[in-house]
Amino acid sequence: MRIKPLEENQISWSLKPLTWMMKRQMGEVLTPFKAWAYRPGITFTMAIFQQSIESSKVTPQTLKRMVCLRAAQMIGCVF
């Protein structure tokens, strides 16, 4: 069973800043975000968690990028 992603006009106003940043960085709002948008509280918390991982100095930035790229390759991500 798949969750139908929300359309951009259905996304809660509290997530609009996150959608704006995602469009700016990636050119579009990604489908997983549209599925997470059903639960704005969880989506916002997850965004904070991801940002804390990105800004962490424990692991080198190049290693983080390589891991993300490899994970994308393993799941067949088109970008």
C-alpha positions, 0 to 999 in steps of 0.5 A: 500500500502506498501513501498518495502524496499531497499536492503543494496547495494541500501542504500545511502552512507551517511547512511552507518555509521547508517547501520553499527551501526545498524548491530553492535547493533541488528545483522541486518539492520531493515526493517523500516530503509530500507524503510526510506532509500529512503529519506536519509535526513529524515532518518538522522534527525530521527536518530538524534531525536531518539538519543536525546531521548535516551540520555535525562536525563529527563526520567529514562532509565528503563522507556524508555526501558519499554515503548519501550518493551511495544510498541513492544509487542503491534505491535507484534514485534518478538524481 
